[in-house]
Amino acid sequence: MVEVKPITITDAIVDGRNPIREWITKQTKVDQARILARLDQAEEGNFGKYRNLSGGLLELKFNTGHRIYAGRKGDTFLLLLVGGDKSGGKKGQNKDIVRARDIWAAYLEAQ
């Protein structure tokens, strides 16, 4: 049996703002509930459907098209960076990834 380790999840703060929580509050109540439930699962070590991007960056995928970009450091820490969806197509998704990479790089540099 595979041991699942709990994860500490923290929100990135950028220039005094919290991009992930701002994005979550713009979603419908139903989608907010789905997103928060998924983050609860991630805290238990279950990321569900996700994709590893380079440099410790993860893309948590939802069947609704929503995406959460997070930085992963080791097995026990996840920094929530930005959220997005597929409504802007590949271009919008790439913009979200670039923004997440920038925030993640700044975080790692400050460590």
C-alpha positions as CSV (number, residue, x, y, z in Angstrom):
1,M,0.0,0.0,0.0
2,V,1.3,3.4,-1.0
3,E,1.7,5.9,1.9
4,V,0.1,9.3,1.2
5,K,1.7,12.2,3.0
6,P,-0.3,15.2,4.0
7,I,0.6,18.4,2.1
8,T,0.9,21.9,3.5
9,I,-0.9,24.2,1.0
10,T,-0.3,28.0,1.1
11,D,-1.5,30.8,-1.2
12,A,1.0,32.9,-3.0
13,I,0.8,36.6,-2.1
14,V,1.8,38.9,-5.0
15,D,2.1,42.7,-4.3
16,G,-0.2,42.3,-1.3
17,R,-2.8,40.4,-3.4
18,N,-3.9,36.8,-3.4
19,P,-4.4,35.8,-7.0
20,I,-5.7,32.3,-6.4
21,R,-8.4,33.4,-3.9
22,E,-9.4,36.3,-6.2
23,W,-9.8,33.9,-9.0
24,I,-11.8,31.4,-6.9
25,T,-14.3,34.1,-5.7
26,K,-15.0,35.0,-9.4
27,Q,-16.3,31.4,-10.0
28,T,-19.8,30.2,-9.6
29,K,-20.8,28.9,-6.2
30,V,-20.9,25.3,-7.6
31,D,-17.4,25.7,-9.1
32,Q,-16.1,27.2,-5.9
33,A,-17.3,24.2,-4.0
34,R,-15.6,21.8,-6.5
35,I,-12.3,23.8,-6.4
36,L,-12.3,23.9,-2.6
37,A,-13.1,20.2,-2.3
38,R,-10.2,19.4,-4.7
39,L,-7.8,21.5,-2.6
40,D,-9.0,19.6,0.5
41,Q,-8.1,16.4,-1.4
42,A,-4.7,17.8,-2.3
43,E,-4.0,18.5,1.4
44,E,-4.4,14.8,2.0
45,G,-1.9,14.1,-0.7
46,N,-4.4,13.3,-3.5
47,F,-3.9,15.7,-6.4
48,G,-6.4,13.9,-8.7
49,K,-5.9,14.7,-12.4
50,Y,-2.8,16.9,-12.8
51,R,0.1,17.5,-15.1
52,N,3.7,18.1,-14.1
53,L,5.2,21.2,-15.8
54,S,8.9,21.9,-15.6
55,G,10.6,23.3,-12.5
56,G,8.2,22.0,-9.9
57,L,5.2,23.6,-11.4
58,L,1.9,21.6,-11.4
59,E,-1.3,22.1,-13.3
60,L,-4.3,20.7,-11.4
61,K,-7.0,19.9,-14.0
62,F,-10.8,19.9,-13.6
63,N,-13.3,18.3,-15.9
64,T,-15.0,21.7,-16.2
65,G,-11.9,23.1,-17.9
66,H,-10.7,25.0,-14.8
67,R,-7.0,24.8,-14.0
68,I,-5.0,25.7,-10.8
69,Y,-1.3,26.2,-11.2
70,A,0.8,25.5,-8.1
71,G,4.4,25.1,-7.2
72,R,5.5,22.0,-5.5
73,K,8.5,21.9,-3.2
74,G,9.4,18.4,-2.0
75,D,6.7,16.0,-1.0
76,T,5.0,18.2,1.6
77,F,4.6,21.7,0.3
78,L,2.3,23.2,-2.4
79,L,2.1,26.9,-3.1
80,L,-1.1,27.9,-5.0
81,L,-0.2,30.5,-7.7
82,V,-3.0,31.2,-10.1
83,G,-6.2,29.8,-11.5
84,G,-7.6,29.8,-15.0
85,D,-9.7,27.9,-17.5
86,K,-9.7,26.9,-21.1
87,S,-12.1,29.6,-22.2
88,G,-9.3,31.6,-23.7
89,G,-8.1,28.6,-25.6
90,K,-4.4,27.6,-25.8
91,K,-3.4,31.3,-25.7
92,G,-5.2,32.0,-22.4
93,Q,-3.9,28.8,-20.9
94,N,-0.3,29.7,-21.9
95,K,-0.7,33.1,-20.4
96,D,-1.8,31.5,-17.1
97,I,1.2,29.2,-17.2
98,V,3.6,32.1,-17.8
99,R,2.1,34.0,-14.9
100,A,2.4,31.0,-12.6
101,R,6.0,30.4,-13.7
102,D,6.9,34.1,-12.9
103,I,5.3,33.9,-9.4
104,W,6.9,30.5,-8.7
105,A,10.4,31.8,-9.8
106,A,10.1,34.9,-7.6
107,Y,9.1,32.7,-4.7
108,L,12.0,30.3,-5.2
109,E,14.4,33.2,-5.6
110,A,13.3,34.7,-2.3
111,Q,13.9,31.4,-0.4
